[in-house]
Amino acid sequence: MASSRYGLKSVSRDDLVEFVSENVWALTEEEALAVLENPYVTPAIIQKIAHVERLAAYYSVRLRMVAHRLTPMAWR
């Protein structure tokens, strides 16, 4: 699957889950933001991204996670 930002914003739920499961440790900041913008992102995907310290260190990624409607209130 292409990992361009546009591509990640429009993939199906199953493809998104598979992509993140296989690549979460290698995601760039831009890719993480694209995943978080995907309409099929799940709380589990948000949690996987949050647990990667390198990604969570980016202010833009933290901001997007906290602002996302599926993020548990405990993280806000």
N, C-alpha and C positions, 0 to 999 in steps of 0.2 A: 504494500500500500504506500502510496506517495505520502510523505509527511509534510507537504507544504501546508502553510497555515490555512489557506482556503480549503484544501482537501480535508484537513482534520475538523474544520468547522461544519462540514456537511456529510460526514460518513454516518452510516447506520449505527444503531446502538451496539449490535453484536461486533461490528468491525472496530468500533471505538474501544469497547472492553478488551478485545483481543490485542489491539495495538498498544494500549496502555499497559496491559499485563506483561507484554513482551518487551516493552521499551521504556518503562517508567524511569529507570535509572539513567537512561541516555537522553531523555528529553531535554531540549533546549528551553530557554525561557519563552521564546516565541511559540514553540510547540505546546508547552504547558498552557499558555494563555489561549491558544486555539482550542485545545481540548476543553478548557473551562467555558468557552463560548459555544460549544456544541450543544444543541438542544436536547441531546440524549445523554448528557453527562449524568452520572448517578452519584449519590453520596459516597459510595464505595470508591469511585474513581477520584473524587475530590480528596478523600482520605489517603489514597495511595500517593497522590501528588504531595499532600501535606507532610507525609512521612519521609520524603526525600529532602534532607536538610539543604542540599544545594539549591533545589527549586524553591523551597520555603524561604530561603534567604533573599530572594528577589522580592522587593517591595511590591512590584506590579502583580506578582503571582499571589502573594499574601492578600493584597487588596481585593483581587478578583475572587479569591476563595471566600473571604469574609463577606463580601457583598452578594455572593451567590445565594439564591433563595433556598437551595437544598443543603446549605451548610448548617450543621447543627448549631443551635443557639449557644451552646457551651463554648464554641470557638469564636464567637463574635465579641 
